């Protein structure tokens, strides 16, 4: 179709007519192309269905095979399989070496006491043994009449009259008892107090183990003072009576009254003695 536009007209009405004609021609052209657009749309829908169903005719696939794709990602681990059947029993193995001895177990609970057994056969009579003699040690001494007492503190009182001293453990010259048999001894002192107060100590190896005191108040008759103590001694230990204060020296002895010092072994711990073994 040819459209002829006149170039000689310059009026405004001519331009309006021209624009109207162009719009009409454009609308007619669109109506003519509408069937073609409908055909193309139907073809497009058909080809799309073929691609989705993977049913493209072989005539349309004339290209070369594509390059193989890259390997896919590893899948997740599958579910654990079922346990297999038990295998057959194998032949017995060789005997192993003997193991080391284990540590001793804890001591078990003590069992009940068993029944008393029968009396055994009487044995032969043994050889006569030596006679066991118990160790002995004892003494008792007193002051003689008119005996001069020590006036210096620290001096031993010499009980110069021996009543008994069979083992010779008491020395009347020094006034001291010396232990020969180990064990426990008892010592006792009895003093007649007259003309002065009296204070003395029972000594063991230079240490006072007991102290005694009696006040004298110018009484017409003598007073008395007594005491005693148990001591454990070993051979070589010494025991004696010692003045504590020089002015308190009221020991007295006469035909009617005495001052005595006594000691004896109560029991021995001498291991060599058959009696106390």
BELRAGI-V255921 format. One record per residue. N is the residue number from 1. PSI is psi in whole degrees, -180 to 180 (NA if undefined). D_FIRST is the distance of its C-alpha to the first C-alpha in whole Angstrom. Layout:
((N:PSI:D_FIRST) (N:PSI:D_FIRST))
This chain:
((1:135:0) (2:134:4) (3:127:7) (4:123:10) (5:129:13) (6:133:16) (7:-6:19) (8:-23:22) (9:134:22) (10:7:24) (11:166:26) (12:-35:26) (13:-34:24) (14:-41:21) (15:-40:20) (16:-41:21) (17:-38:18) (18:-45:16) (19:-36:17) (20:-41:17) (21:-41:13) (22:-40:12) (23:-37:15) (24:-43:13) (25:-39:9) (26:-41:12) (27:-39:14) (28:-38:11) (29:-41:10) (30:-39:14) (31:-36:15) (32:-35:13) (33:-7:15) (34:-43:18) (35:-36:19) (36:-42:19) (37:-35:21) (38:-41:23) (39:-43:24) (40:-37:25) (41:-43:27) (42:-42:29) (43:-39:29) (44:-43:31) (45:-42:33) (46:-46:34) (47:-36:35) (48:-40:37) (49:-36:39) (50:-40:40) (51:-42:41) (52:-37:43) (53:3:45) (54:41:45) (55:42:44) (56:132:41) (57:144:41) (58:-27:42) (59:-26:39) (60:-12:38) (61:82:41) (62:5:41) (63:174:43) (64:155:46) (65:144:49) (66:167:49) (67:139:52) (68:140:55) (69:164:55) (70:152:58) (71:147:61) (72:169:61) (73:143:63) (74:135:67) (75:168:67) (76:155:70) (77:144:74) (78:174:74) (79:147:77) (80:140:80) (81:168:81) (82:154:84) (83:139:88) (84:169:89) (85:151:92) (86:139:95) (87:170:96) (88:149:100) (89:133:103) (90:167:104) (91:144:107) (92:138:110) (93:172:110) (94:151:113) (95:130:115) (96:171:115) (97:154:117) (98:132:119) (99:169:118) (100:155:120) (101:135:122) (102:168:121) (103:148:122) (104:141:125) (105:172:124) (106:153:126) (107:132:129) (108:172:129) (109:140:131) (110:133:135) (111:171:136) (112:152:139) (113:131:142) (114:172:144) (115:151:147) (116:134:150) (117:173:151) (118:156:155) (119:136:158) (120:173:158) (121:137:161) (122:131:164) (123:172:164) (124:155:167) (125:134:169) (126:175:168) (127:147:170) (128:133:172) (129:173:171) (130:147:172) (131:127:173) (132:133:170) (133:125:172) (134:138:170) (135:146:170) (136:150:172) (137:120:172) (138:149:175) (139:158:177) (140:126:179) (141:165:181) (142:166:182) (143:137:184) (144:160:188) (145:138:190) (146:17:190) (147:133:187) (148:124:186) (149:153:182) (150:141:180) (151:-3:179) (152:132:176) (153:135:172) (154:-9:171) (155:145:174) (156:144:174) (157:123:177) (158:102:180) (159:104:181) (160:-8:184) (161:121:185) (162:125:184) (163:-49:184) (164:137:182) (165:57:180) (166:-37:180) (167:-9:177) (168:25:178) (169:-18:175) (170:136:176) (171:112:178) (172:-22:181) (173:-35:181) (174:-17:177) (175:19:177) (176:144:174) (177:132:172) (178:126:170) (179:137:168) (180:-33:168) (181:121:167) (182:143:163) (183:-162:162) (184:131:163) (185:154:166) (186:130:168) (187:138:170) (188:140:172) (189:130:174) (190:124:177) (191:137:178) (192:124:181) (193:124:181) (194:142:184) (195:-17:185) (196:158:181) (197:163:178) (198:133:176) (199:127:172) (200:165:171) (201:148:168) (202:119:168) (203:146:166) (204:112:164) (205:40:164) (206:4:164) (207:133:162) (208:124:163) (209:-17:162) (210:144:164) (211:147:166) (212:145:169) (213:140:171) (214:124:174) (215:139:175) (216:127:179) (217:42:181) (218:41:184) (219:155:185) (220:-21:189) (221:154:187) (222:155:185) (223:178:181) (224:155:179) (225:125:175) (226:151:174) (227:164:170) (228:168:168) (229:147:165) (230:135:163) (231:140:162) (232:127:160) (233:154:162) (234:160:162) (235:132:164) (236:-19:166) (237:147:165) (238:144:167) (239:139:168) (240:171:171) (241:133:172) (242:140:172) (243:134:173) (244:-40:170) (245:133:172) (246:-32:176) (247:-15:177) (248:77:176) (249:45:178) (250:33:180) (251:141:181) (252:147:184) (253:138:186) (254:-175:190) (255:-20:192) (256:-15:191) (257:150:187) (258:165:185) (259:122:181) (260:159:179) (261:122:176) (262:146:175) (263:147:172) (264:158:171) (265:125:169) (266:-52:167) (267:155:164) (268:147:163) (269:33:160) (270:111:162) (271:-24:160) (272:-6:163) (273:129:165) (274:-28:165) (275:-38:165) (276:14:162) (277:NA:160))
